[in-house]
Amino acid sequence: MKHRRKILLAVDGSDQAFEAVRYVSLLFPPNRMEVVLFHVMTKVPESFWDVEKEPAYSNKVATTRAWELQQKKEIQEFMEKARRLFLDQNVPEDAVRIKIQERKVGIARDIIYESQNDYHGVVVGRWGMSQLKDFLSGSIANKLIGRLINVPLCVVGGIPKIGKILVAIDASEGAMRGW
């Protein structure tokens, strides 16, 4: 439908990502949104599997394969739970899609690339699965803040309440266009 706002909801399976899902499910009228639940999956590099034939590494390869399958299962369960939340809020079934893809360039860059597909906004949680890793390497949210320029970005932190939104702007041309 033309009057729907298409939102890219980039999630990683974390509690904070689910809070972002919950927030978006309550933010817009159910018949006015279209949501794509988007996850970029980081797989074990193919070069790792080259050691599979080495007897010393066989148990590590089995453990790694099990971990990879568990990650896929957990994100699929998360996505279904998130989808169900939208459906429970009366968002039409055809307006909630799940998209899981393997990492192509980098998680933040893959989200930016996906955002160029006619989205009206991108929503992410402030912290991901690994707060220490996010702190040391720069969170995905921070990377998006600095690089996402084609659509508005909403970074959800904590457990937000519905009702008020703080919009920070400056006197720049870009901020004025958003205002």
Contacts in CASP RR format, 6 or more apart in sequence:
PFRMAT RR
TARGET T0000
AUTHOR 0000-0000-0000
METHOD contacts of the structure
MODEL  1
MKHRRKILLAVDGSDQAFEAVRYVSLLFPPNRMEVVLFHVMTKVPESFWD
VEKEPAYSNKVATTRAWELQQKKEIQEFMEKARRLFLDQNVPEDAVRIKI
QERKVGIARDIIYESQNDYHGVVVGRWGMSQLKDFLSGSIANKLIGRLIN
VPLCVVGGIPKIGKILVAIDASEGAMRGW
1 34 0 8 1.000
3 32 0 8 1.000
4 31 0 8 1.000
4 32 0 8 1.000
4 33 0 8 1.000
4 34 0 8 1.000
4 95 0 8 1.000
5 28 0 8 1.000
5 32 0 8 1.000
5 33 0 8 1.000
5 34 0 8 1.000
5 120 0 8 1.000
5 121 0 8 1.000
6 33 0 8 1.000
6 34 0 8 1.000
6 35 0 8 1.000
6 36 0 8 1.000
6 118 0 8 1.000
6 119 0 8 1.000
6 120 0 8 1.000
6 121 0 8 1.000
7 24 0 8 1.000
7 28 0 8 1.000
7 33 0 8 1.000
7 34 0 8 1.000
7 35 0 8 1.000
7 36 0 8 1.000
7 119 0 8 1.000
7 120 0 8 1.000
7 121 0 8 1.000
7 122 0 8 1.000
7 123 0 8 1.000
8 36 0 8 1.000
8 38 0 8 1.000
8 111 0 8 1.000
8 114 0 8 1.000
8 115 0 8 1.000
8 119 0 8 1.000
8 121 0 8 1.000
8 122 0 8 1.000
8 123 0 8 1.000
8 151 0 8 1.000
9 20 0 8 1.000
9 21 0 8 1.000
9 24 0 8 1.000
9 35 0 8 1.000
9 36 0 8 1.000
9 37 0 8 1.000
9 38 0 8 1.000
9 82 0 8 1.000
9 122 0 8 1.000
9 123 0 8 1.000
9 124 0 8 1.000
10 38 0 8 1.000
10 39 0 8 1.000
10 40 0 8 1.000
10 111 0 8 1.000
10 114 0 8 1.000
10 122 0 8 1.000
10 123 0 8 1.000
10 124 0 8 1.000
10 140 0 8 1.000
11 17 0 8 1.000
11 18 0 8 1.000
11 20 0 8 1.000
11 21 0 8 1.000
11 37 0 8 1.000
11 38 0 8 1.000
11 39 0 8 1.000
11 78 0 8 1.000
11 79 0 8 1.000
11 82 0 8 1.000
11 124 0 8 1.000
11 125 0 8 1.000
12 39 0 8 1.000
12 128 0 8 1.000
12 129 0 8 1.000
12 140 0 8 1.000
13 39 0 8 1.000
13 74 0 8 1.000
13 75 0 8 1.000
13 78 0 8 1.000
13 128 0 8 1.000
13 129 0 8 1.000
14 125 0 8 1.000
14 127 0 8 1.000
14 128 0 8 1.000
14 129 0 8 1.000
16 125 0 8 1.000
16 126 0 8 1.000
16 127 0 8 1.000
16 128 0 8 1.000
16 156 0 8 1.000
16 157 0 8 1.000
16 158 0 8 1.000
17 78 0 8 1.000
17 124 0 8 1.000
17 125 0 8 1.000
17 128 0 8 1.000
18 78 0 8 1.000
18 81 0 8 1.000
18 82 0 8 1.000
19 125 0 8 1.000
19 156 0 8 1.000
19 157 0 8 1.000
19 158 0 8 1.000
19 159 0 8 1.000
19 160 0 8 1.000
20 123 0 8 1.000
20 124 0 8 1.000
20 125 0 8 1.000
20 156 0 8 1.000
20 157 0 8 1.000
21 37 0 8 1.000
21 82 0 8 1.000
21 85 0 8 1.000
21 86 0 8 1.000
22 85 0 8 1.000
23 123 0 8 1.000
23 156 0 8 1.000
23 160 0 8 1.000
23 162 0 8 1.000
24 33 0 8 1.000
24 35 0 8 1.000
24 123 0 8 1.000
25 85 0 8 1.000
25 86 0 8 1.000
25 89 0 8 1.000
25 91 0 8 1.000
26 89 0 8 1.000
26 162 0 8 1.000
27 162 0 8 1.000
30 86 0 8 1.000
30 89 0 8 1.000
30 90 0 8 1.000
30 91 0 8 1.000
30 92 0 8 1.000
31 90 0 8 1.000
31 91 0 8 1.000
31 92 0 8 1.000
33 91 0 8 1.000
33 95 0 8 1.000
34 95 0 8 1.000
34 96 0 8 1.000
34 97 0 8 1.000
35 86 0 8 1.000
35 91 0 8 1.000
35 95 0 8 1.000
35 96 0 8 1.000
35 97 0 8 1.000
36 97 0 8 1.000
36 98 0 8 1.000
36 99 0 8 1.000
36 114 0 8 1.000
36 119 0 8 1.000
37 79 0 8 1.000
37 82 0 8 1.000
37 83 0 8 1.000
37 96 0 8 1.000
37 97 0 8 1.000
37 98 0 8 1.000
37 99 0 8 1.000
38 99 0 8 1.000
38 100 0 8 1.000
38 101 0 8 1.000
38 111 0 8 1.000
38 114 0 8 1.000
39 75 0 8 1.000
39 79 0 8 1.000
39 99 0 8 1.000
39 100 0 8 1.000
39 101 0 8 1.000
40 101 0 8 1.000
40 102 0 8 1.000
40 103 0 8 1.000
40 106 0 8 1.000
40 107 0 8 1.000
40 110 0 8 1.000
40 111 0 8 1.000
41 71 0 8 1.000
41 72 0 8 1.000
41 75 0 8 1.000
41 100 0 8 1.000
41 101 0 8 1.000
41 102 0 8 1.000
41 103 0 8 1.000
42 102 0 8 1.000
42 103 0 8 1.000
42 107 0 8 1.000
43 68 0 8 1.000
43 102 0 8 1.000
43 103 0 8 1.000
44 64 0 8 1.000
44 68 0 8 1.000
48 64 0 8 1.000
49 61 0 8 1.000
51 57 0 8 1.000
51 60 0 8 1.000
51 61 0 8 1.000
52 58 0 8 1.000
52 61 0 8 1.000
75 100 0 8 1.000
76 100 0 8 1.000
79 98 0 8 1.000
79 100 0 8 1.000
80 98 0 8 1.000
83 96 0 8 1.000
83 98 0 8 1.000
86 95 0 8 1.000
86 96 0 8 1.000
87 93 0 8 1.000
87 96 0 8 1.000
99 114 0 8 1.000
101 110 0 8 1.000
103 110 0 8 1.000
104 110 0 8 1.000
104 113 0 8 1.000
105 113 0 8 1.000
107 140 0 8 1.000
108 140 0 8 1.000
108 143 0 8 1.000
108 144 0 8 1.000
108 147 0 8 1.000
109 147 0 8 1.000
111 122 0 8 1.000
111 124 0 8 1.000
111 140 0 8 1.000
111 144 0 8 1.000
111 148 0 8 1.000
112 144 0 8 1.000
112 147 0 8 1.000
112 148 0 8 1.000
112 150 0 8 1.000
115 121 0 8 1.000
115 122 0 8 1.000
115 148 0 8 1.000
115 150 0 8 1.000
115 151 0 8 1.000
116 150 0 8 1.000
119 151 0 8 1.000
120 151 0 8 1.000
120 152 0 8 1.000
121 151 0 8 1.000
121 152 0 8 1.000
121 153 0 8 1.000
121 154 0 8 1.000
122 144 0 8 1.000
122 148 0 8 1.000
122 151 0 8 1.000
122 152 0 8 1.000
122 153 0 8 1.000
122 154 0 8 1.000
123 153 0 8 1.000
123 154 0 8 1.000
123 155 0 8 1.000
123 156 0 8 1.000
124 140 0 8 1.000
124 141 0 8 1.000
124 144 0 8 1.000
124 153 0 8 1.000
124 154 0 8 1.000
124 155 0 8 1.000
124 156 0 8 1.000
125 141 0 8 1.000
125 155 0 8 1.000
125 156 0 8 1.000
125 157 0 8 1.000
126 139 0 8 1.000
126 141 0 8 1.000
126 155 0 8 1.000
126 156 0 8 1.000
126 157 0 8 1.000
126 158 0 8 1.000
127 134 0 8 1.000
127 139 0 8 1.000
127 141 0 8 1.000
127 157 0 8 1.000
128 134 0 8 1.000
128 139 0 8 1.000
128 140 0 8 1.000
134 140 0 8 1.000
141 155 0 8 1.000
144 153 0 8 1.000
144 155 0 8 1.000
145 153 0 8 1.000
145 155 0 8 1.000
152 178 0 8 1.000
167 179 0 8 1.000
169 175 0 8 1.000
169 176 0 8 1.000
169 178 0 8 1.000
169 179 0 8 1.000
END
